[in-house]
Amino acid sequence: MSKSTQGVTTVTQGGENTFPAAAFGGVQVVKNAPGILCSVLVTTSLSAIVTIFDNASAGSGTVIGYIPATAVAGNIFVFNMPANLGITIGALANTGAVTVSYI
């Protein structure tokens, strides 16, 4: 959760929103505006690396998160990384599924 008081922002690991990203061939836009990538819950075991980008529409640009191909359902990865443009996930073709929490 994010709270701003007199220009100071406090961020918790949980985020304020969630986005379920299923395994399919395209790039998935989590948020198309600036925000914070808080954490990611693996909901179906992975078989390939998941890469998360600071981008409003494409699976490219500054990398703000990686999840290893060995991650299994139930694993939680905490990032707390700023996203100046937005948050996107590179193609998840047949790799598993995740739920992203963000602000």
Summary of the structure (lengths in Angstrom):
residues: 103
radius of gyration: 13.1
end to end distance: 7.3
largest distance: 45.5
contacts: 330
relative contact order: 0.36
helix: 0%
strand: 53%
